[in-house]
């Protein structure tokens, strides 16, 4: 009889523990799902607002007869669309998927801008909506660092192009839950040259469109 009672108590305690454990996991899951949804809504809202503001600004500039300052990726995308349209008008077949793989390397300056003053202090590059960089072109003195700061909830990161003497890779710069500061990545440049980079192409960062270049001079 006593064994039966003890056995029943053990089973009851085990079941209660299992229920509590499942409840905790469910709560954690719900929290994560809620946070993810909120982050997505924030990202969508920020992206829509930024694009709307940029369109208004560019329309106003065009109406005033000013010169539009397109980002490198935008210039490349515009060129790709124009070329695809021309090909279609000539009756040639086009692959719309190619428009998503626009190479923007050639839209970055190949030489140090004549009006640039090389910085001897650490330069911070902000990662903006859709993974664009501000500034896109950085000129620094040898032995100077560059910091990339991801201002978005999307885990954008940066990755240097292949076959360069300077190699830098931040991985996805993910903001920790509840963190007040933006995630950052710093790299010290010890070689003179021109170093291009883009998104790290991992996870959500695959939607990033930005491209940047670092000029290191003596």
C-alpha positions as CSV (number, residue, x, y, z in Angstrom):
1,X,0.0,0.0,0.0
2,X,2.8,2.4,1.0
3,X,4.7,1.6,-2.2
4,X,1.6,2.4,-4.2
5,X,1.2,5.7,-2.5
6,X,4.9,6.6,-3.0
7,X,4.7,5.5,-6.6
8,X,1.6,7.7,-7.2
9,X,3.3,10.7,-5.6
10,X,6.4,10.2,-7.8
11,X,4.2,10.1,-10.9
12,X,2.3,13.2,-9.8
13,X,5.5,15.2,-9.1
14,X,6.9,14.1,-12.5
15,X,3.8,15.2,-14.4
16,X,3.7,18.5,-12.6
17,X,7.3,19.1,-13.5
18,X,6.7,18.2,-17.1
19,X,3.7,20.6,-17.3
20,X,5.7,23.5,-15.7
21,X,8.6,22.8,-18.0
22,X,6.3,22.9,-21.1
23,X,4.6,26.1,-19.8
24,X,8.0,27.8,-19.4
25,X,9.1,26.8,-22.9
26,X,5.8,28.0,-24.3
27,X,6.2,31.3,-22.5
28,X,9.7,31.7,-23.9
29,X,8.5,30.8,-27.4
30,X,5.7,33.3,-27.2
31,X,8.1,36.0,-26.1
32,X,10.5,35.3,-28.9
33,X,7.7,35.2,-31.5
34,X,6.2,38.5,-30.2
35,X,9.6,40.1,-30.2
36,X,10.3,38.9,-33.7
37,X,7.0,40.2,-35.0
38,X,7.6,43.6,-33.3
39,X,11.0,43.8,-34.9
40,X,9.7,43.0,-38.3
41,X,7.0,45.6,-38.0
42,X,9.5,48.2,-36.9
43,X,11.8,47.3,-39.8
44,X,9.0,47.5,-42.3
45,X,7.8,50.8,-40.9
46,X,11.3,52.3,-40.8
47,X,12.0,51.2,-44.4
48,X,8.8,52.5,-45.7
49,X,9.3,55.9,-44.0
50,X,12.9,56.2,-45.2
51,X,12.0,55.3,-48.8
52,X,9.0,57.7,-48.8
53,X,11.1,60.6,-47.4
54,X,13.9,59.8,-49.9
55,X,11.4,59.8,-52.8
56,X,10.0,63.2,-51.8
57,X,13.5,64.6,-51.5
58,X,14.6,63.3,-54.9
59,X,11.4,64.5,-56.6
60,X,11.8,67.9,-55.1
61,X,15.5,68.0,-56.3
62,X,14.5,66.9,-59.8
63,X,11.7,69.5,-59.9
64,X,14.2,72.2,-59.0
65,X,16.5,71.1,-61.7
66,X,19.2,69.8,-59.3
67,X,21.4,66.8,-59.7
68,X,20.2,63.6,-58.1
69,X,22.7,61.9,-55.8
70,X,22.0,58.2,-56.4
71,X,23.5,55.6,-54.2
72,X,25.9,53.3,-56.0
73,X,23.4,50.4,-55.8
74,X,20.7,52.6,-57.0
75,X,22.8,53.7,-60.0
76,X,23.6,50.1,-60.8
77,X,20.0,49.0,-60.5
78,X,18.8,51.9,-62.7
79,X,21.5,50.9,-65.3
80,X,20.4,47.3,-65.2
81,X,16.8,48.1,-65.6
82,X,17.6,50.4,-68.5
83,X,19.7,47.7,-70.2
84,X,17.0,45.1,-69.7
85,X,14.3,47.4,-71.1
86,X,16.4,48.1,-74.2
87,X,17.0,44.4,-74.7
88,X,13.3,43.7,-74.4
89,X,12.5,46.4,-76.9
90,X,15.0,44.7,-79.3
91,X,13.1,41.5,-78.9
92,X,15.8,39.8,-76.9
93,X,15.0,37.5,-74.0
94,X,15.9,38.7,-70.5
95,X,16.1,37.0,-67.1
96,X,14.5,39.2,-64.5
97,X,16.4,37.4,-61.8
98,X,19.5,39.0,-63.0
99,X,18.2,42.3,-61.9
100,X,18.5,41.1,-58.3
101,X,22.2,40.3,-58.8
102,X,23.5,43.7,-59.9
103,X,27.2,44.2,-59.5
104,X,27.8,47.7,-58.1
105,X,31.6,47.5,-57.8
106,X,32.2,49.8,-60.8
107,X,30.0,52.5,-59.3
108,X,32.5,53.0,-56.4
109,X,35.4,55.4,-57.1
110,X,38.5,53.8,-58.3
111,X,40.8,56.5,-57.0
112,X,40.8,58.7,-53.9
113,X,38.4,61.6,-54.4
114,X,40.3,64.9,-55.0
115,X,38.4,66.7,-52.3
116,X,38.9,64.1,-49.7
117,X,41.0,64.7,-46.6
118,X,42.5,61.5,-45.1
119,X,41.4,61.0,-41.5
120,X,43.9,60.1,-38.8
121,X,41.1,59.4,-36.3
122,X,38.8,56.5,-36.2
123,X,35.9,56.8,-38.7
124,X,32.4,55.4,-38.0
125,X,30.4,54.1,-40.9
126,X,26.7,53.7,-40.1
127,X,24.7,50.8,-41.6
128,X,21.3,52.2,-42.6
129,X,18.0,50.8,-43.9
130,X,18.4,48.0,-46.5
131,X,22.1,47.8,-45.6
132,X,23.3,51.0,-47.2
133,X,26.5,52.7,-45.7
134,X,27.0,56.2,-44.6
135,X,29.5,57.3,-45.7
136,X,30.1,54.9,-48.6
137,X,33.6,56.2,-49.3
138,X,36.1,56.5,-46.5
139,X,39.7,57.9,-46.8
140,X,42.0,57.2,-43.9
141,X,45.7,57.3,-43.1
142,X,47.6,54.1,-42.6
143,X,47.2,52.7,-39.1
144,X,43.7,54.1,-38.7
145,X,40.6,52.1,-37.7
146,X,37.1,52.1,-39.1
147,X,34.0,51.2,-37.1
148,X,30.8,49.9,-38.6
149,X,27.7,50.5,-36.6
150,X,24.5,48.7,-37.4
151,X,21.7,51.2,-36.7
152,X,19.0,48.7,-37.7
153,X,17.3,45.7,-36.0
154,X,18.1,43.5,-39.0
155,X,21.5,41.9,-38.4
156,X,23.4,43.6,-41.2
157,X,27.1,43.0,-41.3
158,X,30.1,43.7,-43.6
159,X,32.5,41.5,-45.5
160,X,35.6,42.5,-47.5
161,X,35.8,41.4,-51.1
162,X,38.1,38.6,-52.1
163,X,41.7,38.9,-53.2
164,X,42.5,42.0,-51.1
165,X,45.4,42.5,-48.7
166,X,43.0,43.6,-45.9
167,X,40.5,41.0,-44.8
168,X,37.6,42.1,-42.5
169,X,34.4,40.3,-41.7
170,X,32.0,41.4,-39.0
171,X,29.5,38.6,-39.3
172,X,25.9,39.6,-38.6
173,X,25.8,42.6,-36.3
174,X,22.8,41.6,-34.2
175,X,21.4,43.8,-31.5
176,X,20.9,41.9,-28.3
177,X,17.4,41.9,-26.8
178,X,17.1,44.9,-24.5
179,X,20.4,46.4,-25.6
180,X,20.5,50.2,-25.8
181,X,23.6,50.5,-27.9
182,X,24.0,49.5,-31.5
183,X,26.2,46.6,-32.3
184,X,29.6,47.6,-33.8
185,X,32.6,46.1,-35.5
186,X,36.1,47.7,-35.7
187,X,39.0,47.0,-38.0
188,X,42.5,48.5,-38.0
189,X,43.9,49.0,-41.5
190,X,47.6,48.2,-41.7
191,X,48.0,48.1,-45.5
192,X,47.9,50.9,-48.1
193,X,45.4,50.5,-50.9
194,X,41.8,50.5,-52.0
195,X,39.5,48.0,-50.2
196,X,35.9,47.3,-51.2
197,X,33.3,45.5,-49.2
198,X,29.6,44.6,-49.1
199,X,27.1,42.7,-46.9
200,X,28.2,39.5,-45.3
201,X,25.3,37.6,-47.1
202,X,24.3,35.6,-44.1
203,X,20.7,35.3,-42.9
204,X,18.5,38.4,-43.2
205,X,21.6,40.4,-44.3
206,X,21.1,38.9,-47.8
207,X,18.6,41.7,-48.4
208,X,21.4,44.3,-47.9
209,X,22.1,46.5,-51.0
210,X,25.0,48.6,-49.8
211,X,28.6,48.7,-51.1
212,X,31.5,50.6,-49.7
213,X,35.2,51.4,-50.2
214,X,38.0,52.2,-47.9
215,X,41.0,54.1,-49.2
216,X,44.1,53.8,-47.0
217,X,47.0,56.3,-47.8
218,X,50.3,56.9,-46.2
